Amino acid sequence: MEIRDMGTDAQGRELNFITLRSKSGLSAVVSNYGAHLISLLVPGKDGQPVDVCLGYDDLDGYRRHRGYLGATVGRYCNRIGGAAFSLNGKEYKLYPNDGANTLHGGREGFDKKTWAYEVAESGGSVTFSYHSPDGEEGYPGNLDVKVSYTLKEPGSLEIKYMARSDQDTVINLTNHSYFNLAGSGNIRNHTLMVWAGSVTVTTPDLIPTGASLPVEGTPYDLRSPRLLSEALDVRGRNDMFDRAKGFDINYVLHGEGQREAAVLALPDSGLVMRVITDQPGIQVYSGQGLNNAGRGGVTYGPYSGIALETQHLPDSVRHAHFPDTTLRVGDTFQSTTIYQFEVDA
């Protein structure tokens, strides 16, 4: 395990990059700035490590850019329409940082905060903690959040979330890593499968209408592995897909409890990533908005990586028939997502 000093925040608190390693060769770099996943090295078919996550060399990149690369997103990931919601008969106003809507926590979400942290003696796990005060970004309740990253054998990264509040509040947490199993280039030669039969219908500004759309016959049909180059080139069959120029949509996952949600694969190398979660949805974003300098001076252009964000459905606070995102006093929010890697023979 290695801890690197990466400077200080505005209050003079030390910011670090923390490297976790497993016996099987998996290694992850995380940071107490935004509880980010900075890097994830996975052994490929030839045993050589591949960095499958997009990221930056230093903290300046994470401060400057809005792409949320590797970020822990909260208090409420994805979008809330109209930058407001009602809870227990009271309306709460939020900061509109995405047109008239709130995106990924508001003006300064969890991805911009300095987190406390503890490293396990084994060196294979770190737990970040953050206290979000009552009223931060407009949300009610003093919220205490923990996010742990743990490397597990033979080749998995587990992310666990836990939160408690002293008032009824709402919560929706995710990790916003962008994956590219080749470690460079784009994702067009990857295949993707998502265990879902429908997506949430959205308005042009990506706010759910409350309706769902069966994926059959649409560009969103990923019920079997599909080459992303073929999927991304589809036009004229769905207005949402055409407007987004690719995937930027929430899939309503089959089943409940811990189960496989998606499978990303790179046939050229045999590398496979399975996404396992207990959440009801997964936001698939094909990275068409990327356009900035990344790690090692490489420019991340459109489709350089794909985000697979396990979460509750977006804008659930305004749709009573969506799974509830209310966290009641005395209850504990808990969730686990696992990225599991293997190499096909």
N, C-alpha and C positions, 0 to 999 in steps of 0.2 A: 504494500500500500504506500502511496506517495501523496503528500499534500504540498501544493505549490502556492506561494503567495502571489496573488494577481492584483494587488493594490488595495485601496480602501474605498468605502462609500462616502457620501457627503457628511456622515456623522463620525467618520474616522474608524469605522469598524472594518476589520480585515476581511478581505474577500479571497476565496481560495478555489483552486481546482483540485479535486480529490480523485485519485485514481484507485479503482477497485480491480482486483484480479482474481481469476478462478484457476484451478488446477488444469482445467481443460483448455485453457488458452484464451478464454473470453476476458475482455477487460473493458471497463467503462470509466469515463471521466465525467464527474458531476461537479456542480458548483453550488455554494451557498448563496450566490446571486441568482435569485429567481428559482432556486431548486432546479436548475437546468440540467438536462442530459447533454453534455458537451460532445461526447464522442463514444462510439461503441465499436470496438474491434472484435471481429468474429473470424475464427479460422476458416479459410476457404478449402476447396477440394485439394489444393496442393499444400495445405498447412500454413500458407502465408496469410497473415491477418488482413482483413478488409474492413475499413471504417465505413459502416453502413449508415451512419447518421450525418446529415449536413450540420455544419457548425462554423464557429469562428475561432481564430487563433487566440484572441484576448477578449476581455470584457467590453471593450469599446464597441465591438460589433453587436453585442447583445443590447447595449444601451441605445445605439443609433437606429437599428432597423426594427421594423414592425412585424417581421415575418414569424415571430414567436418560435424560432428554431430551437427545439429541445425544451421549451419552457414548461414549467408547471403553471397551468392556467386556472385562475379563480378570482374572486369567489365563485363566479359563474361563467363557465366557458361557453363558447359559441354566442349566439345572439339573443337579446331580449328586445322585442319590438317596442318602439315608442319610448325606450329608455325609462320604463316604469313598470311596476307590478303592484298588485294588491295582496296583502296577507293579513288575515284576521280582521278584515274590514278596513284596513288602513292602506293608503297608497304610498309607495316609496318611489321617489324620483332618483334616477341614476344619471351618470354622466354620459351624454350621447357622443361617443367617439367613433361611430360608424354611420355617418349621416344622421338620421333621426333616431338611431338605435344604439344599443350598448353591445360592444363586442369584447369577449375575453376578459371581463373584469372591469372594464372602464378605462379611465385616463391613466391610472397607475395600478395595474392588477398585480397579482402575486408574482408575476414574472419580473417585476421591477423592484422587488423587496429583498432585503437582506435577511436570510434565515439563520437561526442557530442550528448547530448540528452536533451529532454524536456518531463516532465511528465504532463499529463492533470490533472486538479484540481480534476476530478472525481476519479482519481487513477486507472482507467480502461484502460488507453492508454498511450503509450510512443512512441515518434518519435525520431529516430536516424538520425544524419546528418553527412555526410563525404564529404570532398573536395578532389577529386582525381586530382592531378596536371597533366598538359600536359606532355605526355611522360611516365607517370607511367606505368610500365610493357610493354612499347612500344606503348600504345594506344594514339591517338591524342586528344587534347582538354582538357581544364580545365573542369572537370565534377563535378557537385554538385548533390549529391544523398541524398534522404531521404527514410527511411523505417520506417513505423509505425506499431506497434502491438496494436490491440484493441480487448478487450473482449466484445462480444455482446450477448444480451439475445435472446433466452433462453440458448444457449450453443454453441457459435461459437468463434473462433479466426480468426480475419481478419488481413491480412498482405497487406499493401498498399506500392507500390513503386512509386517514382517520381524522375526524373533526367533531368537536362539541361546541355548543353555544349556550350562553346564559339567557338568551331570548329565542323565541321562535324565529327562524330565518330561512333562507333558501340557499342551496349549494349545488354546484355542478363542477366537478374537478376533472381535469384530463392532463395528459402529457401531449405536447405538440411537436414531437420529433418528426422530421422528414427523413424517409428511408430511401436508400439507393443501394441495392445489394451488389452492384458492381463497384461501388466506392467512387465512381466518377461518371461523367457523361450524363445521360438522362434515363428515364424509367420506361421508355417506349418498348424496350425489349424484355420487360418483366411481364409475368402473368399475375393476375389477381383474381381471387375468389372471395366472395362475401356471403356468409350464411344468412341471407335475408331475402324475403320475397317482395318487399315494398320499401319505398322511400317516402320521406315527408315532402309534400308539395310546398313550394315556397313562392313568395312574391318576387318581383325583379330585384328587390334589395335583400333577398335570401332570408326573409322572415316566414316561418311556417304559417300556412293558412289554417292548419288543423286537419287537413285532409291527407290521405295517403295515396300513393300511386303504385299499383303492382308493377314490378320491373319487367315482366314478360312483354316482349315486343318493343322495349325501349333501350336506349344506349346504356341504361343503368343495370342491365341484366348481367350479374356476375355470379350467378348460381353455380356455374362451373368455371374452371380456370380459363381466363380470357387474356389474350395478348393485348397489352395496353395500347400499342401502336394502332391496332385495329379499332379498339374502342374509342380512342381519342379522336380519330379521324371521322367518326360518324357525325353527320350534320343533317338537319332537316327532318329529324324524327321526334325531337322533343325541344320545346322552347327553352326550358330551364337549362338543359345541357348546352344548347347553342349559345345562350347568353353567357354562361360561365366559361365557354371554350374548353369544356372538360368536366371532370368530377369536382363538385363542391356541394355535397349533398349528404344528408343523414340517412343511413340505412337503419330500418327497424329490425333488430336481430331476432332470429328464431330462438325459442327456448328461454329458460331462466337459469340463474345460478352460474357457476363457473363453467364455461364451455368455449369451444373454438368459435371465433367470430369471423376471422379472415385468414387467408393464406396468400402471402406474397412470395413469388419465386422468380429466380433468374435461370431459365433453362440452360443458357450458355455455360454457366459455372456449376449448376446443380445446387446452389445455395437456396435454402427455403427458410422463410420466417413465418411462424404461426402466431397469430394474435389470439390470446385467451383472456376472457374477461367475464365479469359478473354484471356488466352494465347492459341496459336495454338497447343502446344504439351505438353506432360508430359513424363518425363524420369522415368521409373519404374526400380528400382534397389533393388533386393531382399536381399542385404546385405551379399552375399556369401564371400566377402573379409574381413568381420569383424573378428578381433582377437586381442582384447585388453581389459584391465581392465576398467570397467565403474563405474557408480555411485554405492556407497555403497560397493565397492570391488568386485562387480559381474563381471565376465568375459563375454564380448560380443563376442560370437563365430559366425560362419556363420549362417545367417538367423535369427539373434536375432532381427532384425527390418527391415522394408521396407521403402525405400525412394520413395516419390511420388513428383517429382520435376517439378512444372509447369513452363514452359519456352517456348521460341522460339525453333525451331528445331536446333539441334547441327550443327555446321559448316556452318550455314546459310550464313556467309560472303563469302563462296566459291561456293555457289549454287544459281544462280540468280532466279531459279524457286521456291525456298523456301521463306516463308514470310520474308520480309525485316527487318533486325535488325539495319539499319542505323538510327542514331539520328542526324537530321539536326540542324544547328544553328537556334535558334528562336523557335524550336519545344520543346515540353515537353513530355518525356516518362512517361506514367502512366500505372499502372497495379494493379490489385487486385486479391488476392487468399484468399479463406475462407475455414477453416476447421470447419465443422459443425458436432456436436455430438448429438446423441440421443440414447435412450435405447429402443429396441423393447420389447413389452410386452410378 
